[in-house]
Amino acid sequence: MEENAEVRGKTRGRGREISLFERSLLSAVTNYRPIAQPTPPVVEEDEDFQFFKSLLPTMRQMTKAQRARVRLGVHQLIFEVDQENNV
């Protein structure tokens, strides 16, 4: 009870009044409840996802430059096929 009286009272141990800011801060800290983290979306693992996932072990053995070339090649191939479909 004495602890609550100190928070709600007008003085602290040094005899000065608790400011409105200090009371608000104490109230916020006392009533704090962490916000629940959102659950990550479920990724449906279709055959395309599985295909690209199957490339990971080989790509992890490559150097950074080799991985960059593979990524560039995949992007170029996708772009070319997409352009063929849009003609």
C-alpha positions as CSV (number, residue, x, y, z in Angstrom):
1,M,0.0,0.0,0.0
2,E,2.8,2.3,0.9
3,E,4.4,1.8,-2.6
4,N,1.2,2.9,-4.4
5,A,0.9,5.9,-2.1
6,E,4.3,7.0,-3.2
7,V,3.4,6.7,-6.9
8,R,0.1,8.6,-6.4
9,G,1.5,11.0,-3.8
10,K,2.9,14.4,-4.4
11,T,6.4,13.8,-2.9
12,R,9.3,11.4,-3.2
13,G,12.1,10.6,-0.8
14,R,13.8,14.0,-1.4
15,G,10.6,15.8,-0.5
16,R,9.9,17.3,-4.0
17,E,6.7,16.9,-5.9
18,I,6.3,14.2,-8.6
19,S,5.8,15.9,-11.9
20,L,2.9,15.0,-14.3
21,F,5.5,13.6,-16.7
22,E,6.9,11.3,-13.9
23,R,3.4,10.1,-12.9
24,S,2.6,9.4,-16.5
25,L,5.9,7.6,-17.0
26,L,5.3,5.5,-13.9
27,S,1.8,4.7,-15.0
28,A,3.0,3.6,-18.5
29,V,5.7,1.4,-17.1
30,T,3.4,-0.1,-14.5
31,N,0.7,-0.9,-17.1
32,Y,3.0,-2.1,-19.9
33,R,1.9,-5.1,-21.8
34,P,4.1,-6.3,-24.7
35,I,2.4,-6.3,-28.1
36,A,2.0,-9.8,-29.6
37,Q,4.2,-10.4,-32.6
38,P,2.2,-11.2,-35.8
39,T,2.6,-14.8,-37.1
40,P,4.5,-15.0,-40.3
41,P,2.4,-15.9,-43.4
42,V,2.3,-19.5,-44.4
43,V,4.2,-20.1,-47.7
44,E,2.7,-22.6,-49.9
45,E,5.5,-24.8,-51.2
46,D,4.5,-25.5,-54.7
47,E,6.7,-27.3,-57.3
48,D,8.4,-24.0,-58.4
49,F,9.3,-23.2,-54.9
50,Q,10.7,-26.7,-54.4
51,F,12.8,-26.4,-57.6
52,F,14.5,-23.2,-56.5
53,K,15.0,-24.6,-53.1
54,S,16.7,-27.6,-54.6
55,L,19.3,-25.2,-56.1
56,L,20.4,-23.9,-52.7
57,P,23.0,-26.6,-51.8
58,T,24.8,-26.1,-55.1
59,M,24.6,-22.3,-54.9
60,R,26.0,-22.3,-51.3
61,Q,29.2,-24.0,-52.6
62,M,29.7,-21.2,-55.2
63,T,31.7,-18.0,-54.7
64,K,29.8,-14.7,-54.3
65,A,30.7,-13.8,-57.9
66,Q,29.4,-17.2,-59.2
67,R,26.1,-16.8,-57.3
68,A,25.7,-13.3,-58.8
69,R,26.2,-14.7,-62.3
70,V,23.6,-17.4,-61.7
71,R,21.1,-14.9,-60.3
72,L,21.7,-12.6,-63.3
73,G,21.3,-15.5,-65.7
74,V,18.0,-16.5,-64.1
75,H,16.7,-13.0,-64.2
76,Q,17.7,-12.7,-67.9
77,L,16.0,-16.0,-68.8
78,I,12.8,-15.0,-67.0
79,F,12.9,-11.6,-68.7
80,E,13.3,-13.2,-72.2
81,V,10.5,-15.8,-71.6
82,D,8.3,-13.0,-70.3
83,Q,9.0,-10.9,-73.4
84,E,8.2,-13.8,-75.7
85,N,4.8,-14.2,-74.0
86,N,4.0,-10.5,-74.4
87,V,4.6,-10.4,-78.2
